[in-house]
């Protein structure tokens, strides 16, 4: 009887320890983050022309950014088969990409590309000007473009959820 009780206690402890762990990483391999400047971001956006595009700016040190990440991952998975592209753009330190890689490993990264923005050379040619002249750089921020590259939606400085992304993307994709 004592052996049975010890077995039950060990099994229960293992179960509790397993529940406390972070969710298992998805089987897909996230894209390797690539450091870009304003010109590189402009080129990455241009490369997506012909497809509806979601561009999300975030950082690992931004709690609301990390909070919305699972919804972005779910939307990327749901919409990629319908031709939607998603760029994940981190504002983390370009000298240490480990936190970005860790977030992608934790939640998945089914994005078309993962970029980490480098130094902004100035307001006229900077990253913010490439995306939206009215953007202050607040995180998180999400921008949606139609297939022609015209910005059609944006959420600046606030999280976006899966339901909102679905509403924004439906009109951009042929049934």
Residue pairs with C-beta under 8 A, 6 or more apart in sequence:
22 106
23 106
25 105
25 106
25 108
26 107
26 108
26 110
28 108
28 109
28 110
30 101
30 104
30 105
30 108
30 109
30 110
30 111
30 114
31 104
31 109
31 111
31 112
31 113
31 114
32 114
33 90
33 97
33 100
33 101
33 104
33 114
33 115
33 116
34 40
34 113
34 114
34 115
34 116
35 94
35 97
35 115
35 116
35 117
35 118
36 43
36 44
36 115
36 116
36 117
36 118
37 117
37 118
37 119
37 120
37 121
37 127
38 120
38 121
38 125
38 126
38 127
38 129
38 130
39 125
40 115
40 118
41 89
41 115
41 117
41 127
41 130
41 131
42 130
44 87
44 113
44 115
45 53
45 55
45 87
45 130
45 145
45 149
46 149
48 85
48 87
48 112
48 145
48 149
49 147
49 148
49 149
50 147
51 83
51 84
51 85
51 147
52 79
52 83
52 84
52 85
52 144
52 145
52 146
52 147
52 169
52 172
52 173
53 84
53 85
53 86
53 87
53 144
53 145
53 149
54 72
54 75
54 76
54 79
54 84
54 85
54 86
54 87
54 142
54 143
54 144
54 145
54 165
54 168
54 169
55 86
55 87
55 89
55 131
55 142
55 143
55 144
55 145
56 68
56 72
56 86
56 87
56 88
56 89
56 140
56 141
56 142
56 143
56 160
57 89
57 90
57 91
57 117
57 131
57 139
57 140
57 141
57 142
58 65
58 66
58 68
58 69
58 88
58 89
58 90
58 91
58 139
58 140
59 65
59 90
59 91
59 92
59 139
60 66
60 90
60 92
60 99
60 100
60 102
60 103
61 92
61 99
62 91
62 139
62 140
64 139
64 140
64 158
64 159
65 139
65 140
65 159
66 103
67 159
68 140
68 159
68 160
68 161
69 103
69 107
70 107
71 159
71 160
71 161
71 162
71 165
72 86
72 88
72 142
72 160
72 165
73 107
73 108
73 109
73 110
74 162
75 86
75 162
75 165
75 166
75 169
76 84
76 86
76 110
76 111
77 108
77 110
78 166
79 86
79 165
79 169
79 173
80 86
80 110
80 112
82 173
83 173
84 169
84 172
84 173
85 112
86 110
86 111
86 112
87 111
87 112
87 113
87 114
87 115
88 104
88 109
88 111
88 113
88 114
88 115
89 114
89 115
89 116
89 117
90 100
90 114
90 115
90 116
90 117
91 116
91 117
91 137
91 139
92 99
92 100
92 116
94 116
94 117
94 118
94 119
97 116
100 114
100 116
104 114
117 127
120 126
120 127
120 128
123 129
127 137
128 135
128 136
128 137
131 141
131 143
132 143
132 151
132 154
132 156
134 156
135 141
135 154
135 156
136 156
136 157
138 156
138 157
139 157
140 155
140 157
140 158
140 159
140 160
141 154
141 155
141 156
141 157
142 153
142 154
142 155
142 160
142 165
143 151
143 153
143 154
144 151
144 152
144 153
144 154
144 168
144 169
144 172
145 151
145 152
146 152
146 172
147 172
152 168
152 172
153 168
155 164
